[in-house]
Amino acid sequence: MSDKRAKNTAAVIVTYENRHKYFSKLLDQLLTMQLGKIIVVDNNSHIESKKVLDEYTSKYSNRIIIIRNETNVGSAIGFGQGMQAAIEQKAEFIWLLDDDLLPEDTALSEIFSCLDKILQNNATEKIMLLSNRINKQNIYLKAIIQKNQNIIIGRKNSFRSLHIFNVINDLSNKFFHKNTIDNTMVNNTNNTQYEPLGAACYGGLFFNVNVIEAIGFPNKNYILYYDDYEYSLRHIKSGGKIFFVTRSIVHDQITSWHDSKYKFAFIEIATHNNFSILYYSIRNSIYFAKTYNIDNKFIFYLNLMVYSLFTCLTALILLRLTNIKVYAQAVKDGIMGRMGLNQKYTLK
């Protein structure tokens, strides 16, 4: 990484539990990329991970900064803390990374290359760039190829991708059609290095600190899930733009629970054992949709009812009665707008 702007870039990482075998590889890679600062927010990780972080800071005290939290405060607060620390360190750019990501050597240089090209055609610096997580079922590539930005956050009035007007087509895609996207499809479709997006996740999100001056920090009330989409949509609504950098490659070291082994995500919800994840995922998806993605309440609540019926019936058949209770509480709180930390569902 030869671009001198790397020295003015702070990578922000949030970790928790015992994930040192993942973030160690990430830290080692970032250290070779000559970033100015690497800020790790430790959301009350296990003692073994704390020891590993201490080893890094003792060796690289001028480059690695650790922020310790006594509890797991979630992604919204954690990334906000890291962003604040980056500002205090006089960083010009911020690169948000999940603790289990692993960027390729050229990931950051590709971002700067695209940034230069984009700024030639844009009078504003209110720009976010998103690296390409090629291991995921890449909804961003799908949105680019199909030229449909609604895919990212879902069709208007849908609930967790379910829309009663699109059920037959969705079932057909799941059972009879290949529905995967890869980078060769993008390369065959576009010769450009970047494409516009309608929303983005935290993992691989890059921006100038001026963005924070314009829209502030992530919404703490989300705690976990959908806070990244809310933040990126807030950026767009303020006049900003987001671009997907196809050649800025980052790899996932592990599979997220969202990348379900089941064809239907409601089966994962009906059987999931981590009730905090279940709760915040459902509650926040409802609140997010109410805030950003509804123009017909009747259709939305009909979609929610159908999805809930499938989820609860599945849980009932499998005798997952607690899942039904947690799901029902999450739906109620999402509809009522009861956000923030629920003491019944603290994070590990």
C-alpha positions as CSV (number, residue, x, y, z in Angstrom):
1,M,0.0,0.0,0.0
2,S,2.0,3.0,-1.3
3,D,-0.7,5.7,-1.3
4,K,0.3,8.2,1.3
5,R,-3.4,8.7,2.2
6,A,-3.2,5.3,4.0
7,K,-1.3,7.2,6.7
8,N,-4.4,9.4,7.1
9,T,-6.8,6.5,7.3
10,A,-8.0,4.8,10.5
11,A,-9.4,1.3,10.3
12,V,-12.2,0.8,12.9
13,I,-13.0,-2.8,14.1
14,V,-15.5,-4.0,16.7
15,T,-14.8,-7.4,18.4
16,Y,-16.5,-9.4,21.1
17,E,-16.5,-12.9,22.6
18,N,-13.4,-15.0,21.8
19,R,-12.6,-14.1,18.2
20,H,-8.8,-13.5,18.4
21,K,-8.1,-16.2,15.7
22,Y,-10.0,-14.0,13.3
23,F,-9.0,-10.5,14.3
24,S,-5.4,-11.5,14.6
25,K,-5.2,-12.2,10.9
26,L,-7.0,-9.0,10.1
27,L,-4.7,-6.9,12.3
28,D,-1.6,-8.5,10.7
29,Q,-2.9,-7.7,7.3
30,L,-3.8,-4.1,8.2
31,L,-0.3,-3.6,9.7
32,T,1.2,-4.4,6.3
33,M,-1.0,-1.9,4.6
34,Q,0.5,1.0,6.5
35,L,-2.7,2.5,7.8
36,G,-2.1,5.4,10.2
37,K,-4.2,4.0,13.0
38,I,-6.0,0.8,13.7
39,I,-8.8,1.3,16.3
40,V,-10.2,-1.8,17.9
41,V,-13.4,-1.5,20.0
42,D,-13.4,-4.4,22.5
43,N,-17.0,-5.2,23.4
44,N,-16.1,-7.1,26.6
45,S,-14.3,-9.9,24.8
46,H,-13.2,-13.1,26.5
47,I,-9.9,-13.0,28.6
48,E,-8.0,-14.8,25.9
49,S,-8.9,-12.2,23.2
50,K,-8.1,-9.4,25.7
51,K,-4.6,-10.9,26.2
52,V,-4.0,-11.1,22.4
53,L,-5.1,-7.4,22.0
54,D,-2.7,-6.4,24.8
55,E,0.1,-8.1,23.0
56,Y,-0.6,-6.2,19.8
57,T,-0.8,-2.8,21.6
58,S,2.4,-3.4,23.5
59,K,4.1,-4.2,20.2
60,Y,2.4,-1.5,18.0
61,S,1.4,1.1,20.6
62,N,1.9,3.9,18.1
63,R,-0.5,2.4,15.6
64,I,-3.1,0.3,17.4
65,I,-5.6,1.8,19.8
66,I,-7.9,-0.3,22.0
67,I,-11.2,1.0,23.4
68,R,-12.5,-1.3,26.2
69,N,-16.2,-1.7,27.1
70,E,-17.3,-3.5,30.2
71,T,-20.2,-5.0,28.4
72,N,-21.1,-5.8,24.8
73,V,-22.7,-2.6,23.7
74,G,-23.4,-3.7,20.2
75,S,-22.3,-2.6,16.8
76,A,-24.0,0.8,16.7
77,I,-22.4,2.1,19.8
78,G,-19.1,0.3,19.2
79,F,-18.6,1.6,15.7
80,G,-19.6,5.1,16.9
81,Q,-16.9,4.9,19.6
82,G,-14.3,3.9,17.0
83,M,-15.3,6.7,14.6
84,Q,-15.1,9.2,17.5
85,A,-11.6,7.9,18.3
86,A,-10.6,8.2,14.7
87,I,-11.6,11.9,14.7
88,E,-9.7,12.5,17.9
89,Q,-6.6,10.9,16.2
90,K,-7.0,13.4,13.3
91,A,-7.7,10.8,10.7
92,E,-9.0,12.0,7.4
93,F,-10.5,8.7,6.3
94,I,-12.3,5.9,8.1
95,W,-12.5,2.3,7.0
96,L,-15.0,0.2,9.0
97,L,-14.3,-3.6,9.1
98,D,-15.9,-6.5,10.8
99,D,-13.4,-8.4,13.0
100,D,-13.6,-11.5,10.8
101,L,-12.9,-9.8,7.5
102,L,-9.6,-10.1,5.6
103,P,-8.8,-7.5,2.9
104,E,-6.6,-8.4,0.0
105,D,-3.4,-6.5,-0.4
106,T,-4.8,-4.0,-2.9
107,A,-8.2,-3.5,-1.2
108,L,-7.4,0.0,0.1
109,S,-5.5,1.1,-2.9
110,E,-8.4,0.2,-5.1
111,I,-10.6,2.4,-2.9
112,F,-8.3,5.4,-3.3
113,S,-8.1,4.8,-7.1
114,C,-11.9,4.9,-7.3
115,L,-12.2,7.8,-5.0
116,D,-10.0,9.9,-7.3
117,K,-12.1,9.0,-10.3
118,I,-15.4,9.7,-8.5
119,L,-14.3,13.1,-7.2
120,Q,-13.4,14.2,-10.7
121,N,-17.1,14.0,-11.5
122,N,-18.6,15.0,-8.2
123,A,-18.3,18.4,-6.5
124,T,-18.9,16.9,-3.1
125,E,-16.9,14.8,-0.7
126,K,-20.0,13.3,0.8
127,I,-19.1,9.9,-0.6
128,M,-19.0,6.4,0.9
129,L,-17.2,3.5,-0.8
130,L,-17.9,-0.1,0.0
131,S,-15.4,-2.9,-0.5
132,N,-16.5,-6.1,-2.2
133,R,-17.1,-9.0,0.2
134,I,-16.9,-11.8,-2.4
135,N,-17.6,-14.7,0.0
136,K,-21.1,-13.5,0.8
137,Q,-24.3,-14.1,-1.2
138,N,-23.6,-10.7,-2.7
139,I,-26.8,-8.7,-2.8
140,Y,-24.8,-5.6,-3.9
141,L,-23.6,-7.3,-7.0
142,K,-27.1,-8.5,-7.7
143,A,-28.4,-4.9,-7.4
144,I,-25.7,-3.7,-9.8
145,I,-26.3,-6.3,-12.4
146,Q,-30.1,-6.0,-12.2
147,K,-29.9,-2.2,-11.9
148,N,-32.3,-2.4,-9.0
149,Q,-31.2,-0.7,-5.8
150,N,-34.4,-1.7,-4.0
151,I,-33.0,-5.2,-3.8
152,I,-30.6,-4.2,-1.0
153,I,-33.1,-3.1,1.6
154,G,-36.1,-4.9,0.0
155,R,-39.1,-4.0,-2.1
156,K,-41.3,-1.3,-0.6
157,N,-43.6,-2.7,2.1
158,S,-41.8,-6.1,2.1
159,F,-40.8,-7.7,5.4
160,R,-37.4,-9.5,5.5
161,S,-37.6,-9.9,1.7
162,L,-41.1,-11.4,1.7
163,H,-43.7,-9.6,-0.4
164,I,-47.0,-11.3,-1.2
165,F,-47.0,-9.9,-4.8
166,N,-43.6,-11.6,-5.5
167,V,-44.0,-14.9,-3.7
168,I,-44.3,-17.1,-6.8
169,N,-41.3,-15.5,-8.4
170,D,-39.2,-15.9,-5.2
171,L,-40.2,-19.6,-4.9
172,S,-39.3,-20.2,-8.5
173,N,-35.9,-18.6,-8.0
174,K,-35.2,-20.7,-4.8
175,F,-36.1,-24.0,-6.3
176,F,-35.7,-23.9,-10.0
177,H,-33.2,-21.2,-10.9
178,K,-29.6,-20.5,-10.0
179,N,-29.7,-17.4,-7.9
180,T,-26.0,-16.8,-7.2
181,I,-24.0,-13.8,-8.3
182,D,-20.2,-13.7,-8.7
183,N,-17.7,-11.1,-9.8
184,T,-17.2,-12.5,-13.3
185,M,-20.8,-11.5,-14.0
186,V,-20.1,-8.0,-13.0
187,N,-16.9,-7.9,-15.1
188,N,-18.8,-9.2,-18.1
189,T,-21.5,-6.5,-17.5
190,N,-19.4,-3.5,-16.6
191,N,-15.9,-2.3,-17.3
192,T,-16.1,0.3,-14.6
193,Q,-14.4,-0.1,-11.2
194,Y,-17.3,1.2,-9.2
195,E,-21.1,1.3,-9.2
196,P,-23.7,3.3,-7.2
197,L,-25.5,1.7,-4.3
198,G,-28.7,2.5,-2.4
199,A,-27.5,1.3,1.0
200,A,-24.5,-0.4,2.6
201,C,-23.3,-2.5,5.5
202,Y,-20.5,-1.6,7.9
203,G,-18.1,-4.3,6.7
204,G,-15.7,-2.6,4.3
205,L,-17.4,0.9,4.4
206,F,-15.0,3.7,3.7
207,F,-15.6,7.5,4.0
208,N,-14.1,10.9,4.7
209,V,-14.6,12.1,8.3
210,N,-16.6,15.0,6.7
211,V,-19.4,12.5,6.4
212,I,-19.7,12.3,10.2
213,E,-19.8,16.1,10.3
214,A,-22.8,16.0,8.0
215,I,-24.9,13.1,9.5
216,G,-23.4,12.3,12.8
217,F,-22.8,8.8,14.2
218,P,-24.8,5.5,14.0
219,N,-28.1,5.5,15.8
220,K,-27.3,3.9,19.3
221,N,-30.9,2.8,19.7
222,Y,-30.5,0.1,17.1
223,I,-27.9,-1.7,19.3
224,L,-27.4,-4.4,16.8
225,Y,-28.6,-5.1,13.2
226,Y,-29.9,-2.6,10.6
227,D,-27.9,0.2,12.2
228,D,-25.6,0.1,9.2
229,Y,-28.4,0.3,6.7
230,E,-29.9,3.2,8.7
231,Y,-26.6,5.0,8.7
232,S,-26.0,4.6,5.0
233,L,-29.5,5.7,4.1
234,R,-29.2,8.7,6.4
235,H,-26.1,9.6,4.4
236,I,-28.0,9.3,1.1
237,K,-30.9,11.3,2.3
238,S,-28.5,14.1,3.3
239,G,-27.3,14.3,-0.3
240,G,-24.5,11.8,-0.1
241,K,-23.7,9.0,-2.5
242,I,-22.5,5.4,-2.0
243,F,-20.4,3.4,-4.5
244,F,-19.5,-0.3,-4.6
245,V,-15.8,-0.8,-5.4
246,T,-15.8,-4.2,-7.2
247,R,-12.0,-4.6,-7.1
248,S,-11.6,-3.7,-3.5
249,I,-11.8,-7.4,-2.3
250,V,-12.3,-8.4,1.3
251,H,-12.9,-12.0,2.4
252,D,-15.1,-13.4,5.1
253,Q,-13.2,-15.8,7.4
254,I,-16.4,-17.3,8.8
255,T,-20.1,-17.6,7.7
256,S,-22.6,-15.2,9.2
257,W,-25.9,-16.5,10.6
258,H,-27.7,-14.5,8.0
259,D,-26.1,-16.7,5.3
260,S,-28.5,-19.4,6.4
261,K,-28.1,-23.1,5.5
262,Y,-31.9,-23.1,4.9
263,K,-33.5,-21.9,1.7
264,F,-36.0,-19.9,3.8
265,A,-34.6,-17.5,6.5
266,F,-37.7,-17.9,8.7
267,I,-36.6,-21.5,9.4
268,E,-33.3,-20.1,10.8
269,I,-35.3,-17.6,13.0
270,A,-37.6,-20.3,14.2
271,T,-34.7,-22.5,15.4
272,H,-32.0,-20.1,16.4
273,N,-30.6,-20.5,19.9
274,N,-29.3,-17.0,20.5
275,F,-32.4,-15.1,21.5
276,S,-30.7,-11.7,21.7
277,I,-29.7,-12.0,18.0
278,L,-33.2,-13.1,17.2
279,Y,-34.8,-10.3,19.1
280,Y,-32.8,-7.4,17.8
281,S,-32.8,-8.7,14.2
282,I,-36.6,-8.9,14.1
283,R,-37.4,-5.8,16.2
284,N,-35.0,-3.6,14.2
285,S,-36.1,-4.9,10.8
286,I,-39.6,-3.8,11.6
287,Y,-38.6,-0.4,13.0
288,F,-36.2,0.2,10.0
289,A,-38.9,-0.7,7.5
290,K,-41.4,1.7,9.2
291,T,-38.8,4.5,9.0
292,Y,-37.5,4.0,5.5
293,N,-39.3,1.4,3.5
294,I,-43.1,1.7,3.8
295,D,-45.6,3.6,1.6
296,N,-48.5,1.2,2.2
297,K,-49.1,0.1,5.8
298,F,-51.7,-2.4,4.9
299,I,-49.4,-4.3,2.5
300,F,-46.5,-4.1,5.0
301,Y,-48.5,-5.5,7.9
302,L,-50.0,-8.2,5.6
303,N,-46.4,-9.3,4.6
304,L,-45.4,-9.2,8.3
305,M,-48.4,-11.3,9.3
306,V,-47.7,-14.0,6.6
307,Y,-44.0,-14.1,7.5
308,S,-44.8,-14.4,11.2
309,L,-47.3,-17.2,10.5
310,F,-44.7,-19.3,8.7
311,T,-42.1,-18.6,11.4
312,C,-44.3,-19.4,14.4
313,L,-45.8,-22.5,12.8
314,T,-42.3,-23.8,12.1
315,A,-41.2,-23.1,15.6
316,L,-44.3,-24.7,17.0
317,I,-43.8,-27.9,14.9
318,L,-40.2,-28.1,16.1
319,L,-41.3,-27.3,19.7
320,R,-39.3,-24.1,19.8
321,L,-41.8,-22.3,22.0
322,T,-39.2,-19.8,23.4
323,N,-38.5,-18.7,19.8
324,I,-42.2,-17.9,19.4
325,K,-42.2,-15.9,22.6
326,V,-39.1,-13.9,21.7
327,Y,-40.3,-13.4,18.1
328,A,-43.6,-12.0,19.4
329,Q,-41.9,-9.6,21.8
330,A,-39.6,-8.4,19.0
331,V,-42.5,-7.8,16.7
332,K,-44.5,-5.9,19.3
333,D,-41.5,-3.7,20.3
334,G,-40.7,-3.0,16.7
335,I,-44.2,-1.9,15.9
336,M,-44.4,0.2,19.1
337,G,-40.9,1.8,18.4
338,R,-39.4,0.5,21.7
339,M,-35.8,0.8,20.7
340,G,-32.5,0.8,22.7
341,L,-31.2,-2.0,24.9
342,N,-33.7,-4.5,26.2
343,Q,-32.4,-5.8,29.5
344,K,-33.9,-9.2,28.8
345,Y,-31.7,-9.5,25.7
346,T,-28.2,-8.4,26.6
347,L,-25.4,-9.3,24.3
348,K,-22.7,-11.8,25.1
